[in-house]
Amino acid sequence: MRELVEVIAKSLVENPDEVVVTETETGEEILIELRVAPGDMGKVIGRQGRIAKAIRAVVKAASSKSDKKVVVEII
């Protein structure tokens, strides 16, 4: 999942070198934290959070075969 979020984020931002994705697994949940440059934050979130919702929907669809819940946080 980490690689998927990283590829999507790097294709959206102007500074792909500053994209950092960390994955933390706790019990029945996988937490994916996405960090981007402050200037690229709007590009990752989108108007009214549409892009952020789309990223979360893609990750949810990709993780549907696993038993764990995947949470994507944009920091």
N, CA, C and O atoms as CSV, one atom per row, in Angstrom:
chain,resi,resn,atom,element,x,y,z
A,1,MET,N,N,0.814,-1.188,0.000
A,1,MET,CA,C,0.000,0.000,0.000
A,1,MET,C,C,0.866,1.263,0.000
A,1,MET,O,O,0.518,2.267,-0.621
A,2,ARG,N,N,1.989,1.196,0.701
A,2,ARG,CA,C,2.858,2.358,0.801
A,2,ARG,C,C,3.328,2.806,-0.573
A,2,ARG,O,O,3.362,4.001,-0.868
A,3,GLU,N,N,3.688,1.847,-1.407
A,3,GLU,CA,C,4.192,2.171,-2.741
A,3,GLU,C,C,3.104,2.809,-3.598
A,3,GLU,O,O,3.377,3.722,-4.378
A,4,LEU,N,N,1.887,2.335,-3.455
A,4,LEU,CA,C,0.765,2.887,-4.215
A,4,LEU,C,C,0.545,4.353,-3.875
A,4,LEU,O,O,0.413,5.186,-4.772
A,5,VAL,N,N,0.506,4.673,-2.591
A,5,VAL,CA,C,0.310,6.058,-2.160
A,5,VAL,C,C,1.475,6.924,-2.615
A,5,VAL,O,O,1.279,8.067,-3.028
A,6,GLU,N,N,2.685,6.385,-2.541
A,6,GLU,CA,C,3.863,7.146,-2.944
A,6,GLU,C,C,3.833,7.475,-4.437
A,6,GLU,O,O,4.144,8.602,-4.822
A,7,VAL,N,N,3.469,6.529,-5.265
A,7,VAL,CA,C,3.406,6.761,-6.714
A,7,VAL,C,C,2.340,7.803,-7.044
A,7,VAL,O,O,2.575,8.690,-7.865
A,8,ILE,N,N,1.187,7.705,-6.417
A,8,ILE,CA,C,0.110,8.667,-6.672
A,8,ILE,C,C,0.535,10.064,-6.241
A,8,ILE,O,O,0.344,11.029,-6.982
A,9,ALA,N,N,1.110,10.179,-5.048
A,9,ALA,CA,C,1.497,11.488,-4.526
A,9,ALA,C,C,2.601,12.125,-5.361
A,9,ALA,O,O,2.554,13.321,-5.646
A,10,LYS,N,N,3.589,11.334,-5.752
A,10,LYS,CA,C,4.691,11.886,-6.539
A,10,LYS,C,C,4.230,12.371,-7.905
A,10,LYS,O,O,4.828,13.289,-8.466
A,11,SER,N,N,3.184,11.773,-8.446
A,11,SER,CA,C,2.686,12.221,-9.743
A,11,SER,C,C,1.872,13.503,-9.632
A,11,SER,O,O,1.651,14.178,-10.637
A,12,LEU,N,N,1.421,13.853,-8.429
A,12,LEU,CA,C,0.598,15.050,-8.242
A,12,LEU,C,C,1.391,16.303,-7.899
A,12,LEU,O,O,0.984,17.405,-8.266
A,13,VAL,N,N,2.513,16.156,-7.203
A,13,VAL,CA,C,3.218,17.313,-6.642
A,13,VAL,C,C,4.316,17.840,-7.568
A,13,VAL,O,O,4.735,17.174,-8.515
A,14,GLU,N,N,4.766,19.066,-7.260
A,14,GLU,CA,C,5.867,19.657,-8.019
A,14,GLU,C,C,7.224,19.247,-7.467
A,14,GLU,O,O,8.216,19.257,-8.196
A,15,ASN,N,N,7.280,18.887,-6.186
A,15,ASN,CA,C,8.523,18.471,-5.538
A,15,ASN,C,C,8.422,17.003,-5.127
A,15,ASN,O,O,8.197,16.711,-3.952
A,16,PRO,N,N,8.585,16.074,-6.071
A,16,PRO,CA,C,8.427,14.656,-5.717
A,16,PRO,C,C,9.508,14.140,-4.770
A,16,PRO,O,O,9.324,13.102,-4.133
A,17,ASP,N,N,10.635,14.850,-4.670
A,17,ASP,CA,C,11.699,14.416,-3.756
A,17,ASP,C,C,11.303,14.596,-2.300
A,17,ASP,O,O,11.865,13.941,-1.422
A,18,GLU,N,N,10.338,15.482,-2.030
A,18,GLU,CA,C,9.936,15.762,-0.653
A,18,GLU,C,C,8.754,14.916,-0.190
A,18,GLU,O,O,8.253,15.114,0.917
A,19,VAL,N,N,8.307,13.987,-1.009
A,19,VAL,CA,C,7.205,13.100,-0.625
A,19,VAL,C,C,7.760,11.990,0.264
A,19,VAL,O,O,8.687,11.276,-0.119
A,20,VAL,N,N,7.182,11.857,1.452
A,20,VAL,CA,C,7.586,10.815,2.401
A,20,VAL,C,C,6.339,10.053,2.817
A,20,VAL,O,O,5.368,10.644,3.289
A,21,VAL,N,N,6.371,8.744,2.641
A,21,VAL,CA,C,5.242,7.892,3.018
A,21,VAL,C,C,5.739,6.866,4.031
A,21,VAL,O,O,6.701,6.142,3.777
A,22,THR,N,N,5.069,6.815,5.182
A,22,THR,CA,C,5.418,5.832,6.201
A,22,THR,C,C,4.212,4.927,6.449
A,22,THR,O,O,3.064,5.369,6.392
A,23,GLU,N,N,4.490,3.672,6.719
A,23,GLU,CA,C,3.432,2.693,6.959
A,23,GLU,C,C,3.635,2.074,8.335
A,23,GLU,O,O,4.707,1.555,8.645
A,24,THR,N,N,2.588,2.137,9.157
A,24,THR,CA,C,2.637,1.582,10.505
A,24,THR,C,C,1.506,0.574,10.649
A,24,THR,O,O,0.348,0.881,10.369
A,25,GLU,N,N,1.846,-0.618,11.084
A,25,GLU,CA,C,0.850,-1.674,11.227
A,25,GLU,C,C,0.575,-1.903,12.710
A,25,GLU,O,O,1.481,-2.218,13.482
A,26,THR,N,N,-0.701,-1.739,13.096
A,26,THR,CA,C,-1.090,-1.948,14.489
A,26,THR,C,C,-2.328,-2.834,14.532
A,26,THR,O,O,-3.415,-2.411,14.138
A,27,GLY,N,N,-2.165,-4.034,15.000
A,27,GLY,CA,C,-3.305,-4.942,15.151
A,27,GLY,C,C,-4.039,-5.183,13.852
A,27,GLY,O,O,-3.507,-5.812,12.937
A,28,GLU,N,N,-5.259,-4.685,13.769
A,28,GLU,CA,C,-6.101,-4.893,12.598
A,28,GLU,C,C,-6.125,-3.678,11.681
A,28,GLU,O,O,-6.986,-3.583,10.807
A,29,GLU,N,N,-5.192,-2.750,11.867
A,29,GLU,CA,C,-5.214,-1.501,11.103
A,29,GLU,C,C,-3.830,-1.194,10.554
A,29,GLU,O,O,-2.819,-1.446,11.208
A,30,ILE,N,N,-3.799,-0.649,9.349
A,30,ILE,CA,C,-2.559,-0.176,8.744
A,30,ILE,C,C,-2.703,1.323,8.559
A,30,ILE,O,O,-3.620,1.790,7.884
A,31,LEU,N,N,-1.787,2.078,9.167
A,31,LEU,CA,C,-1.806,3.535,9.070
A,31,LEU,C,C,-0.746,3.977,8.075
A,31,LEU,O,O,0.432,3.657,8.235
A,32,ILE,N,N,-1.159,4.709,7.052
A,32,ILE,CA,C,-0.231,5.234,6.053
A,32,ILE,C,C,-0.227,6.743,6.189
A,32,ILE,O,O,-1.257,7.394,6.017
A,33,GLU,N,N,0.942,7.298,6.500
A,33,GLU,CA,C,1.090,8.747,6.655
A,33,GLU,C,C,1.793,9.306,5.433
A,33,GLU,O,O,2.853,8.821,5.037
A,34,LEU,N,N,1.202,10.324,4.841
A,34,LEU,CA,C,1.743,10.962,3.647
A,34,LEU,C,C,2.167,12.374,4.009
A,34,LEU,O,O,1.359,13.182,4.465
A,35,ARG,N,N,3.452,12.661,3.798
A,35,ARG,CA,C,3.983,13.999,4.052
A,35,ARG,C,C,4.495,14.574,2.743
A,35,ARG,O,O,5.235,13.917,2.011
A,36,VAL,N,N,4.089,15.825,2.451
A,36,VAL,CA,C,4.542,16.517,1.247
A,36,VAL,C,C,5.021,17.905,1.640
A,36,VAL,O,O,4.832,18.335,2.778
A,37,ALA,N,N,5.639,18.604,0.699
A,37,ALA,CA,C,6.097,19.971,0.941
A,37,ALA,C,C,4.875,20.859,1.196
A,37,ALA,O,O,3.803,20.612,0.643
A,38,PRO,N,N,5.034,21.888,2.029
A,38,PRO,CA,C,3.885,22.767,2.330
A,38,PRO,C,C,3.241,23.374,1.081
A,38,PRO,O,O,2.024,23.559,1.044
A,39,GLY,N,N,4.030,23.679,0.077
A,39,GLY,CA,C,3.481,24.254,-1.148
A,39,GLY,C,C,2.675,23.262,-1.976
A,39,GLY,O,O,1.853,23.664,-2.800
A,40,ASP,N,N,2.902,21.982,-1.764
A,40,ASP,CA,C,2.202,20.944,-2.522
A,40,ASP,C,C,0.991,20.381,-1.789
A,40,ASP,O,O,0.289,19.518,-2.317
A,41,MET,N,N,0.748,20.860,-0.586
A,41,MET,CA,C,-0.342,20.321,0.231
A,41,MET,C,C,-1.691,20.467,-0.472
A,41,MET,O,O,-2.507,19.546,-0.435
A,42,GLY,N,N,-1.932,21.599,-1.104
A,42,GLY,CA,C,-3.202,21.826,-1.791
A,42,GLY,C,C,-3.407,20.896,-2.973
A,42,GLY,O,O,-4.537,20.521,-3.286
A,43,LYS,N,N,-2.321,20.526,-3.627
A,43,LYS,CA,C,-2.428,19.633,-4.778
A,43,LYS,C,C,-2.784,18.220,-4.356
A,43,LYS,O,O,-3.459,17.499,-5.091
A,44,VAL,N,N,-2.337,17.824,-3.183
A,44,VAL,CA,C,-2.630,16.476,-2.697
A,44,VAL,C,C,-4.038,16.406,-2.097
A,44,VAL,O,O,-4.708,15.378,-2.195
A,45,ILE,N,N,-4.477,17.494,-1.483
A,45,ILE,CA,C,-5.808,17.506,-0.869
A,45,ILE,C,C,-6.885,17.807,-1.905
A,45,ILE,O,O,-7.932,17.160,-1.912
A,46,GLY,N,N,-6.643,18.776,-2.775
A,46,GLY,CA,C,-7.611,19.122,-3.809
A,46,GLY,C,C,-8.732,19.998,-3.287
A,46,GLY,O,O,-8.843,20.253,-2.087
A,47,ARG,N,N,-9.554,20.450,-4.208
A,47,ARG,CA,C,-10.688,21.302,-3.817
A,47,ARG,C,C,-11.696,20.479,-3.035
A,47,ARG,O,O,-12.144,19.421,-3.477
A,48,GLN,N,N,-12.041,20.991,-1.862
A,48,GLN,CA,C,-12.977,20.342,-0.952
A,48,GLN,C,C,-12.573,18.903,-0.637
A,48,GLN,O,O,-13.422,18.069,-0.320
A,49,GLY,N,N,-11.261,18.615,-0.726
A,49,GLY,CA,C,-10.750,17.302,-0.353
A,49,GLY,C,C,-11.024,16.197,-1.351
A,49,GLY,O,O,-10.967,15.018,-1.002
A,50,ARG,N,N,-11.320,16.561,-2.592
A,50,ARG,CA,C,-11.679,15.545,-3.589
A,50,ARG,C,C,-10.529,14.604,-3.910
A,50,ARG,O,O,-10.737,13.396,-4.016
A,51,ILE,N,N,-9.321,15.130,-4.067
A,51,ILE,CA,C,-8.187,14.276,-4.411
A,51,ILE,C,C,-7.834,13.376,-3.232
A,51,ILE,O,O,-7.523,12.199,-3.414
A,52,ALA,N,N,-7.883,13.933,-2.021
A,52,ALA,CA,C,-7.608,13.123,-0.829
A,52,ALA,C,C,-8.620,11.977,-0.713
A,52,ALA,O,O,-8.252,10.852,-0.376
A,53,LYS,N,N,-9.885,12.267,-0.989
A,53,LYS,CA,C,-10.913,11.219,-0.948
A,53,LYS,C,C,-10.657,10.166,-2.016
A,53,LYS,O,O,-10.856,8.974,-1.785
A,54,ALA,N,N,-10.213,10.614,-3.191
A,54,ALA,CA,C,-9.932,9.675,-4.275
A,54,ALA,C,C,-8.754,8.769,-3.924
A,54,ALA,O,O,-8.787,7.570,-4.198
A,55,ILE,N,N,-7.710,9.342,-3.316
A,55,ILE,CA,C,-6.557,8.534,-2.891
A,55,ILE,C,C,-7.011,7.488,-1.880
A,55,ILE,O,O,-6.630,6.321,-1.971
A,56,ARG,N,N,-7.822,7.908,-0.922
A,56,ARG,CA,C,-8.306,6.966,0.090
A,56,ARG,C,C,-9.177,5.876,-0.534
A,56,ARG,O,O,-9.121,4.721,-0.110
A,57,ALA,N,N,-9.978,6.231,-1.532
A,57,ALA,CA,C,-10.842,5.247,-2.191
A,57,ALA,C,C,-10.018,4.218,-2.962
A,57,ALA,O,O,-10.336,3.029,-2.944
A,58,VAL,N,N,-8.969,4.666,-3.633
A,58,VAL,CA,C,-8.106,3.748,-4.378
A,58,VAL,C,C,-7.400,2.794,-3.423
A,58,VAL,O,O,-7.312,1.596,-3.689
A,59,VAL,N,N,-6.897,3.323,-2.316
A,59,VAL,CA,C,-6.197,2.485,-1.333
A,59,VAL,C,C,-7.172,1.495,-0.699
A,59,VAL,O,O,-6.820,0.339,-0.463
A,60,LYS,N,N,-8.385,1.944,-0.425
A,60,LYS,CA,C,-9.389,1.047,0.156
A,60,LYS,C,C,-9.722,-0.081,-0.811
A,60,LYS,O,O,-9.857,-1.234,-0.402
A,61,ALA,N,N,-9.852,0.248,-2.088
A,61,ALA,CA,C,-10.143,-0.779,-3.087
A,61,ALA,C,C,-8.981,-1.753,-3.227
A,61,ALA,O,O,-9.192,-2.956,-3.380
A,62,ALA,N,N,-7.756,-1.239,-3.177
A,62,ALA,CA,C,-6.581,-2.097,-3.314
A,62,ALA,C,C,-6.403,-3.004,-2.097
A,62,ALA,O,O,-5.844,-4.095,-2.207
A,63,SER,N,N,-6.875,-2.552,-0.946
A,63,SER,CA,C,-6.691,-3.340,0.276
A,63,SER,C,C,-7.907,-4.193,0.607
A,63,SER,O,O,-7.968,-4.776,1.689
A,64,SER,N,N,-8.864,-4.279,-0.289
A,64,SER,CA,C,-10.096,-5.007,0.018
A,64,SER,C,C,-9.863,-6.506,0.215
A,64,SER,O,O,-10.649,-7.165,0.896
A,65,LYS,N,N,-8.801,-7.049,-0.367
A,65,LYS,CA,C,-8.530,-8.482,-0.207
A,65,LYS,C,C,-7.915,-8.812,1.150
A,65,LYS,O,O,-8.029,-9.941,1.627
A,66,SER,N,N,-7.265,-7.834,1.770
A,66,SER,CA,C,-6.683,-8.098,3.089
A,66,SER,C,C,-7.735,-7.877,4.164
A,66,SER,O,O,-8.737,-7.197,3.941
A,67,ASP,N,N,-7.498,-8.455,5.325
A,67,ASP,CA,C,-8.457,-8.347,6.421
A,67,ASP,C,C,-8.284,-7.069,7.229
A,67,ASP,O,O,-9.089,-6.783,8.116
A,68,LYS,N,N,-7.243,-6.299,6.932
A,68,LYS,CA,C,-6.934,-5.128,7.742
A,68,LYS,C,C,-7.524,-3.865,7.137
A,68,LYS,O,O,-7.630,-3.725,5.919
A,69,LYS,N,N,-7.902,-2.954,8.015
A,69,LYS,CA,C,-8.414,-1.648,7.606
A,69,LYS,C,C,-7.215,-0.747,7.323
A,69,LYS,O,O,-6.263,-0.723,8.103
A,70,VAL,N,N,-7.252,-0.011,6.223
A,70,VAL,CA,C,-6.153,0.877,5.863
A,70,VAL,C,C,-6.628,2.319,5.998
A,70,VAL,O,O,-7.652,2.708,5.436
A,71,VAL,N,N,-5.859,3.109,6.761
A,71,VAL,CA,C,-6.174,4.518,6.993
A,71,VAL,C,C,-5.057,5.350,6.374
A,71,VAL,O,O,-3.878,5.099,6.622
A,72,VAL,N,N,-5.436,6.351,5.559
A,72,VAL,CA,C,-4.449,7.238,4.941
A,72,VAL,C,C,-4.600,8.613,5.577
A,72,VAL,O,O,-5.678,9.207,5.541
A,73,GLU,N,N,-3.513,9.116,6.159
A,73,GLU,CA,C,-3.492,10.451,6.752
A,73,GLU,C,C,-2.516,11.322,5.975
A,73,GLU,O,O,-1.397,10.904,5.676
A,74,ILE,N,N,-2.946,12.530,5.652
A,74,ILE,CA,C,-2.095,13.499,4.976
A,74,ILE,C,C,-1.628,14.500,6.020
A,74,ILE,O,O,-2.431,15.204,6.633
A,75,ILE,N,N,-0.303,14.552,6.211
A,75,ILE,CA,C,0.267,15.396,7.265
A,75,ILE,C,C,1.034,16.538,6.638
A,75,ILE,O,O,1.595,17.370,7.352
